[in-house]
Amino acid sequence: RTAQLIVEAGRGSATVVVDVPDPDLWWPRGLGDQPLYDARVAVITDDVADTWHERIGFRTVRLDTTPDADGTPFVLVVNDVAVPDAASGAHA
């Protein structure tokens, strides 16, 4: 996918959103694969060009502290799946 944004002179920042439909998700070690995708960003002005390239993974991460019958849990959830023993650092 490619996205382009023209930024007005004098602006200090810009945001480009690129939709990546159905990427293979990155999983913590022991829970699945860690697929990576090439990401490239190029910034071009009248007299300067700069580029950035990295391999990136796609995932969602949230902390579930929804109270239950035993109190308030501390559950790390990756890609909508609870990560077992995450608090112990087993999957760090």
N, C-alpha and C positions, 0 to 999 in steps of 0.2 A: 504494500500500500504506500502511496505517496500523498503528502499534504503540503500545501504551500500557503504561506501567509506573507503579505506585504505589510511591513511595519513603517508607520510614519516616522520621519526624522524627529529626534528628540525624545521618543518614547524609551523608557528604561527597561521595559520588559514586554514579553508577549507570550501567549499560550496558544499552542496548536494541539488540537485533539484529533487523534487518528483512531478510527474504529477498527478493531481487529476482531472479526467475527469468529467465534468458536476456536480460540487458540487451544493448543494442548497445554494443560495447566502444569505448573511447577509444583512438586510435592516435597515435603521434608524427607530427609534421608530415611530410608526404611519404609516409607509409605507409598512410594511410587517413583516415577521418572522425574527428571529435572530437565525437560526440554528447554532449549534456549533459542532465541530468535535474534537475528542481526538488526540492530537499530542504528541508523545514521542520521545525523543532523548537520546541516550545512547552513552557515550564516554568511551571507554575501552582501557587502556594501560596495560603494563606488570604488574604494581603494583597499579593502580588506576582505579576505575570505578565510573562514575558519571552519573546521569540520570536527565532529565528534563521532566516534564509533564504539559501540559496546555490544556485548551479547546479553540479552535480558530475558527474564522469565516472567510469566503472568500467573498471578495467584491472588486470592483474597485472604485477608487475615483479620480476625477480630477476637476480642476478649469477651467471653460470655460470663457475666457475673449475675445472671438471673437467679434470684433467691429460689431455693427449693426447700423441701421438708427438713433438710439438715443444716440449712443456713445459706450463706452466699458462696457459691463455688467460684473457682478461678480456673476457667477452662479456655485454653487456646484453641481457636477454630480456624482451620485452613481449608479453603475451598469448600466451606460448609460442612466440614468433617472435624469432629473433636480430635485433637492430637493427644494420644495417651502419654502420660508422664512428661508433658511439656514443661511443667514447672520445675522438674528436676534437672532440666537441661539435656535430657537423653537424646533429643533430636536437634540440638543446637548446631 
